Amino acid sequence: MKKRNVELVVKPTQTHWVGDGFKVHNFIPSTYRLEMERMNPFILLDYNSKINFAPSQKPLGVGVHPHRGFETVTIAYKGRVQHHDSSGGGGIIGEGDVQWMTAASGVLHKEYHEKEWSKKGGEFQMVQLWVNLPAKDKMAKPKYQAIPNTEMGKVVLENNAGVIEVIAGNYNEVKGKANTFTPIQLMNAKLNKGGEATFNFPFNYNTALLVIEGNITVNNSEKVPTDNFVLFANDGETFTITASDKATVLIMSGEPINEPIAAHGPFVMNTRKELIQAFEDFNQGKFGYLED
């Protein structure tokens, strides 16, 4: 298989607050040629790098807001997040867990620091991805997938190199639990110092990684430090990461959805007309009800 080369290494962007509970670097879309179309089906990546929150009696987070036309994927590395939505989905995302919410035709939801964790405070580190839906599925029924770490597919690498946690797709024939509308590979590589892992994805899949913890080298040549994002070129299928010290790396790869993107705020559709309809439906209360 032909090697897939690094196209771009992106340093963490300036942070901004989402609500009062999430202080994020925005890697997708960004000013570094990483517009929605380039990484489609991954159309947004917000990364709350590791910070400490003081104890709070009132959980911090984001109040009720709508979504339509895509999915949100929340991955917890430190801390605990709670979620509720108007389709009846909800739960607590603990350390190592994943929440996969399909907004599709439309939901209201809110997400905030879990109440008991909030009272104690502590280290907090999260990723939220937005995954696009093809036109035929944008108005599908909303759904909610809770993926506890204990139920993830896991591959123990040889030579004490580490573990691959498979969220979606498969690695060495071990499948992830997430059901997806289009082919998606999403996994955490948790490597010990000196550990190495190789990944193979079709050359046309848009592929990237985010270094959550530690420092790595890609393809034995490109050194990438903590909190940096790597965009791969669509010029090959295989790449290797090696951990300079104990590392956690989020790997993402997906078949592009080659359709127009019309996005505004919390809605991602295919046309401006569909965006206008989304706002009208929201204003008319068609996304259901959720108490703030």
C-alpha positions as CSV (number, residue, x, y, z in Angstrom):
1,M,0.0,0.0,0.0
2,K,1.2,3.5,-0.8
3,K,2.1,5.8,2.1
4,R,-0.3,8.6,3.0
5,N,1.7,11.8,3.6
6,V,1.1,14.7,5.9
7,E,-0.4,17.7,4.2
8,L,-0.6,20.1,7.1
9,V,0.2,20.3,10.8
10,V,-2.1,22.8,12.6
11,K,-1.1,24.3,15.9
12,P,-3.9,24.9,18.4
13,T,-6.0,28.0,17.5
14,Q,-6.9,30.8,19.9
15,T,-9.6,29.5,22.3
16,H,-13.2,30.7,22.6
17,W,-16.0,29.8,24.9
18,V,-19.0,27.7,23.9
19,G,-21.5,28.6,26.6
20,D,-19.7,28.9,29.9
21,G,-18.5,25.3,30.2
22,F,-16.4,24.6,27.1
23,K,-13.2,26.5,26.2
24,V,-12.3,25.2,22.8
25,H,-9.8,25.4,20.0
26,N,-11.7,25.2,16.6
27,F,-9.7,23.0,14.1
28,I,-12.6,22.5,11.6
29,P,-13.5,24.8,10.0
30,S,-10.5,27.0,10.4
31,T,-8.3,29.5,8.5
32,Y,-5.8,26.7,7.6
33,R,-7.5,25.4,4.5
34,L,-9.6,23.2,6.7
35,E,-13.1,24.4,5.5
36,M,-16.0,22.0,5.9
37,E,-15.7,20.7,2.4
38,R,-12.0,19.6,2.8
39,M,-12.6,17.3,5.8
40,N,-16.2,16.3,5.0
41,P,-17.9,14.2,6.4
42,F,-16.2,15.8,9.5
43,I,-17.5,19.4,9.3
44,L,-16.6,20.7,12.7
45,L,-14.0,19.8,15.4
46,D,-14.0,21.7,18.7
47,Y,-11.3,20.6,21.1
48,N,-11.4,21.6,24.8
49,S,-7.8,21.0,25.7
50,K,-6.9,20.1,29.3
51,I,-7.9,22.8,31.8
52,N,-9.0,22.9,35.4
53,F,-12.5,24.0,36.4
54,A,-13.1,25.2,40.0
55,P,-15.9,23.6,42.0
56,S,-19.3,25.0,41.1
57,Q,-22.8,24.5,42.6
58,K,-24.3,25.4,39.2
59,P,-23.1,23.1,36.4
60,L,-21.5,25.0,33.6
61,G,-22.3,24.3,30.0
62,V,-24.5,25.2,27.1
63,G,-28.2,25.8,27.4
64,V,-31.0,24.6,25.1
65,H,-30.2,25.0,21.4
66,P,-31.2,23.3,18.1
67,H,-29.5,21.2,15.5
68,R,-30.5,19.8,12.1
69,G,-28.8,18.0,9.3
70,F,-25.9,16.3,11.0
71,E,-24.6,14.4,14.0
72,T,-22.7,15.5,17.1
73,V,-20.0,13.2,18.5
74,T,-18.7,14.0,22.0
75,I,-15.6,12.2,23.3
76,A,-14.7,12.6,27.0
77,Y,-11.0,12.4,28.0
78,K,-11.2,14.2,31.4
79,G,-14.3,15.2,33.4
80,R,-17.9,14.3,33.0
81,V,-20.6,15.8,30.7
82,Q,-24.4,15.3,30.9
83,H,-26.7,15.6,27.9
84,H,-30.5,15.9,27.3
85,D,-32.4,16.3,24.1
86,S,-36.0,16.7,22.9
87,S,-36.1,13.3,21.3
88,G,-35.7,11.6,24.7
89,G,-31.9,10.9,24.4
90,G,-29.7,11.7,27.3
91,G,-27.1,10.4,29.7
92,I,-23.7,11.0,31.3
93,I,-20.5,10.9,29.3
94,G,-17.7,9.8,31.7
95,E,-14.0,9.6,31.1
96,G,-13.3,7.5,28.0
97,D,-17.0,7.4,26.9
98,V,-18.5,8.6,23.7
99,Q,-21.9,10.1,22.9
100,W,-23.2,10.0,19.3
101,M,-26.3,12.1,18.8
102,T,-28.0,12.1,15.4
103,A,-29.8,15.4,15.1
104,A,-31.0,14.7,11.5
105,S,-34.5,16.2,11.1
106,G,-34.1,18.3,14.2
107,V,-33.6,18.3,18.0
108,L,-33.2,20.6,20.8
109,H,-30.4,19.7,23.2
110,K,-28.3,20.9,26.1
111,E,-25.0,19.8,27.4
112,Y,-23.3,20.7,30.7
113,H,-20.8,19.5,33.3
114,E,-22.3,16.6,35.2
115,K,-23.8,17.8,38.5
116,E,-21.7,15.8,41.0
117,W,-18.5,16.3,39.0
118,S,-19.2,20.0,38.8
119,K,-19.4,20.3,42.6
120,K,-15.8,19.0,42.9
121,G,-14.4,20.5,39.7
122,G,-11.1,19.2,38.3
123,E,-9.4,18.4,35.0
124,F,-11.6,18.7,31.9
125,Q,-10.8,17.6,28.3
126,M,-13.2,16.9,25.6
127,V,-13.6,16.7,21.8
128,Q,-16.8,17.4,19.9
129,L,-17.1,16.5,16.2
130,W,-19.9,17.3,13.8
131,V,-20.4,14.6,11.3
132,N,-22.3,15.5,8.1
133,L,-25.3,13.5,6.8
134,P,-26.0,12.9,3.1
135,A,-29.1,14.7,1.7
136,K,-31.2,11.5,1.8
137,D,-30.7,11.2,5.5
138,K,-30.8,14.8,6.7
139,M,-34.4,14.6,7.6
140,A,-34.2,11.1,9.2
141,K,-35.5,10.5,12.7
142,P,-33.2,11.7,15.5
143,K,-31.5,9.1,17.6
144,Y,-28.9,8.8,20.4
145,Q,-26.1,6.3,20.8
146,A,-24.3,6.0,24.2
147,I,-20.9,4.3,23.8
148,P,-19.3,3.5,27.2
149,N,-15.6,2.8,27.2
150,T,-16.3,-0.6,28.6
151,E,-18.3,-1.5,25.4
152,M,-15.8,-0.2,22.8
153,G,-14.0,-2.6,20.5
154,K,-10.3,-2.7,21.6
155,V,-7.2,-4.0,19.9
156,V,-4.2,-4.8,22.1
157,L,-1.1,-4.1,20.0
158,E,1.9,-6.3,19.9
159,N,5.2,-5.6,21.8
160,N,3.3,-3.7,24.6
161,A,2.8,-0.8,22.1
162,G,-0.6,0.1,23.5
163,V,-4.3,-0.2,22.7
164,I,-6.6,1.0,19.8
165,E,-10.1,1.9,21.0
166,V,-12.5,1.6,18.1
167,I,-15.4,4.0,18.2
168,A,-16.6,3.6,14.6
169,G,-15.4,1.5,11.7
170,N,-12.9,-1.2,12.4
171,Y,-9.2,-1.9,13.2
172,N,-7.7,-5.3,12.6
173,E,-11.2,-6.7,12.1
174,V,-12.4,-5.4,15.5
175,K,-15.5,-3.2,14.9
176,G,-16.6,-0.1,16.7
177,K,-20.1,0.1,18.3
178,A,-21.3,3.3,16.5
179,N,-23.7,2.9,13.7
180,T,-23.0,5.5,11.0
181,F,-24.8,6.7,7.9
182,T,-21.7,6.8,5.7
183,P,-18.3,4.9,6.1
184,I,-16.4,6.4,9.0
185,Q,-13.3,5.4,10.9
186,L,-13.0,6.9,14.4
187,M,-10.7,5.6,17.1
188,N,-8.3,6.5,19.9
189,A,-4.8,5.2,19.7
190,K,-3.4,4.9,23.3
191,L,0.3,4.2,22.9
192,N,3.0,3.5,25.4
193,K,6.4,5.2,25.0
194,G,8.0,3.9,21.8
195,G,4.7,2.3,20.8
196,E,3.8,2.2,17.1
197,A,0.5,1.8,15.2
198,T,-0.2,1.6,11.5
199,F,-3.5,2.7,9.9
200,N,-4.9,1.9,6.5
201,F,-7.8,3.8,5.0
202,P,-8.9,4.2,1.3
203,F,-7.0,7.0,-0.3
204,N,-10.1,9.1,-1.1
205,Y,-11.2,9.1,2.6
206,N,-10.5,12.5,4.3
207,T,-8.2,11.7,7.1
208,A,-6.7,13.5,10.1
209,L,-5.5,13.0,13.7
210,L,-5.4,15.1,16.9
211,V,-2.8,14.6,19.5
212,I,-4.7,14.5,22.8
213,E,-1.8,13.6,25.1
214,G,2.0,13.2,24.6
215,N,4.1,13.7,21.5
216,I,4.2,11.5,18.4
217,T,6.1,11.1,15.1
218,V,4.2,10.5,11.9
219,N,5.7,8.2,9.2
220,N,9.0,8.3,11.1
221,S,9.6,11.8,9.9
222,E,7.0,14.4,11.1
223,K,7.2,15.3,14.8
224,V,3.8,16.4,16.2
225,P,3.4,17.7,19.8
226,T,0.4,17.7,22.1
227,D,-2.8,19.5,21.1
228,N,-1.7,19.7,17.4
229,F,-3.9,18.6,14.5
230,V,-2.6,16.7,11.4
231,L,-4.3,16.8,8.1
232,F,-3.3,14.0,5.7
233,A,-3.1,14.3,1.9
234,N,-5.3,12.1,-0.2
235,D,-2.3,10.5,-1.8
236,G,-2.0,7.1,-0.2
237,E,-3.6,4.6,2.2
238,T,-1.3,3.9,5.0
239,F,0.5,5.9,7.7
240,T,2.3,5.1,11.0
241,I,2.4,6.9,14.3
242,T,5.1,6.4,16.9
243,A,4.8,7.7,20.5
244,S,7.8,9.7,21.8
245,D,6.2,9.3,25.3
246,K,2.9,8.0,26.5
247,A,0.4,9.3,24.1
248,T,-3.3,9.4,23.2
249,V,-4.2,10.2,19.6
250,L,-7.7,10.6,18.0
251,I,-7.7,9.2,14.5
252,M,-10.5,10.1,12.1
253,S,-11.1,9.1,8.5
254,G,-14.3,9.1,6.4
255,E,-15.6,8.8,2.9
256,P,-16.4,12.3,1.6
257,I,-20.0,13.2,1.0
258,N,-19.7,15.0,-2.3
259,E,-22.8,17.2,-2.0
260,P,-23.2,21.0,-1.6
261,I,-23.0,22.3,2.0
262,A,-25.2,25.1,3.2
263,A,-24.4,25.9,6.8
264,H,-25.5,28.6,9.2
265,G,-25.2,28.4,13.0
266,P,-26.7,25.1,14.3
267,F,-28.0,23.9,10.9
268,V,-26.1,22.1,8.1
269,M,-28.2,21.5,5.0
270,N,-27.6,21.3,1.2
271,T,-29.3,24.5,0.1
272,R,-30.1,28.0,1.3
273,K,-33.8,27.2,0.9
274,E,-33.4,24.2,3.3
275,L,-31.6,26.5,5.8
276,I,-34.5,29.0,5.8
277,Q,-36.9,26.1,6.3
278,A,-34.9,24.9,9.3
279,F,-35.1,28.3,10.9
280,E,-38.9,28.5,10.2
281,D,-39.4,25.0,11.7
282,F,-37.4,25.8,14.8
283,N,-39.3,29.1,15.3
284,Q,-42.6,27.2,14.9
285,G,-41.6,24.8,17.7
286,K,-41.3,21.7,15.4
287,F,-38.1,20.6,17.1
288,G,-40.0,19.6,20.2
289,Y,-39.6,21.0,23.7
290,L,-36.8,20.9,26.2
291,E,-36.7,22.7,29.5
292,D,-33.7,24.9,29.9
